[in-house]
Amino acid sequence: VQLQASGGGSVQPGGSLRLSCEVSGFTLDGYAIGWFHETPGKEREGVSCIDDSDSTTYYTDSMKGQFTISIDKDKNTVYLQMDSLKPEDTAVYLCGTYCELQYSTTYFSKHYGMDYYGKGTLVTVSS
């Protein structure tokens, strides 16, 4: 199983980026894929998840309305559209074959045996 995140870069506050997570060796059909971010000194944190088993999308409260997750099963790729970016969104973003995130008072977690994740892509938001 391999996951490759791409699409990161440097943008000014208010800008947009579209991240891609290309997955091989693992079908997205009926499974969930999560996007996470990592910043120095902090644990990896889930920011969004798409569960193809019931077509449900999840976002952390701070990302809801700002990020949009989508899936293209023909390309076995998951996307994260990031709009209205803020300096605090600066992080390495990576994707994994599992979901873990907190939204509202709910903690959502979905795993399928071994968790796989790939190298991330750096997003830098600064003026």
C-alpha positions in Angstrom: 0.0 0.0 0.0 1.4 3.4 -1.0 0.0 6.9 -0.5 1.5 10.0 -2.0 0.3 13.4 -1.0 1.0 16.3 -3.3 -0.1 19.9 -4.0 1.4 21.7 -1.1 3.2 25.0 -1.5 3.5 28.5 -0.2 0.5 30.8 -0.3 -0.5 34.1 1.2 -3.3 34.3 3.8 -6.6 34.0 2.1 -5.2 31.8 -0.7 -6.2 28.3 -1.7 -4.5 25.0 -2.4 -5.8 21.7 -3.6 -4.0 18.7 -2.1 -4.1 15.3 -3.8 -3.6 11.9 -2.2 -2.9 9.2 -4.7 -3.4 5.7 -3.3 -2.1 2.4 -4.7 -2.6 -1.1 -3.4 -5.7 -0.1 -1.4 -9.1 0.4 -2.9 -11.0 3.5 -1.9 -14.3 1.8 -2.8 -16.2 1.4 0.4 -13.4 2.5 2.7 -12.4 5.7 4.5 -9.4 7.9 3.9 -8.2 10.6 6.3 -6.2 13.8 5.9 -4.0 14.7 8.8 -1.6 17.5 9.6 1.7 17.7 11.5 3.4 20.6 13.1 6.6 20.7 15.0 6.1 19.7 18.6 2.6 18.4 18.2 1.1 15.0 17.5 -0.4 14.2 14.1 -4.0 15.5 14.0 -6.8 14.5 11.8 -8.4 17.3 9.9 -10.8 15.6 7.5 -12.1 12.2 6.5 -14.2 10.8 3.7 -16.0 7.5 4.3 -17.0 5.9 1.0 -19.1 3.2 2.8 -21.8 5.8 3.4 -20.6 8.8 1.5 -20.0 10.8 4.7 -17.4 13.5 5.1 -16.0 14.7 8.4 -14.1 17.9 9.4 -12.7 19.2 12.6 -14.7 22.2 13.8 -11.9 24.6 12.8 -11.7 23.3 9.3 -15.4 23.0 8.5 -16.4 25.4 5.8 -12.8 26.0 4.9 -11.7 22.6 3.6 -13.6 20.3 1.3 -12.7 16.6 0.9 -13.6 14.6 -2.2 -12.8 11.4 -3.8 -12.2 10.2 -7.4 -12.4 6.4 -7.3 -11.5 6.1 -11.0 -8.2 7.7 -10.1 -8.0 6.2 -6.6 -7.3 9.7 -5.4 -8.6 11.7 -2.5 -8.5 15.5 -2.7 -8.5 18.2 0.0 -9.5 21.7 -1.3 -8.2 24.2 1.2 -9.6 27.7 0.9 -9.2 30.9 3.0 -5.9 29.7 4.3 -4.6 31.2 7.5 -1.0 31.2 8.9 -2.1 28.7 11.5 -2.9 26.2 8.7 0.8 25.9 8.0 1.8 22.3 8.5 2.8 19.1 6.7 -0.4 17.4 5.4 -0.5 13.7 4.8 -3.1 11.1 4.1 -3.8 7.7 5.6 -5.9 4.6 5.1 -7.8 5.4 8.3 -9.7 8.2 10.0 -9.3 9.8 13.4 -10.6 13.3 14.2 -12.5 15.3 16.7 -15.5 17.3 15.6 -17.9 19.0 18.0 -18.1 16.6 21.0 -17.6 13.5 18.9 -14.4 11.6 18.2 -14.6 9.7 15.0 -12.2 6.7 14.4 -12.2 4.1 11.6 -9.4 1.6 11.0 -8.9 -1.4 8.8 -6.2 -3.6 10.4 -2.9 -2.0 9.7 -2.8 1.8 9.2 -0.9 3.1 6.2 0.1 6.7 5.5 2.5 8.3 3.1 4.9 11.2 3.1 3.3 14.5 3.5 3.2 17.7 1.5 4.2 21.0 3.1 1.7 23.9 3.2 3.1 27.3 4.2 0.8 30.2 4.7 2.5 33.5 5.2 2.6 37.1 3.9 
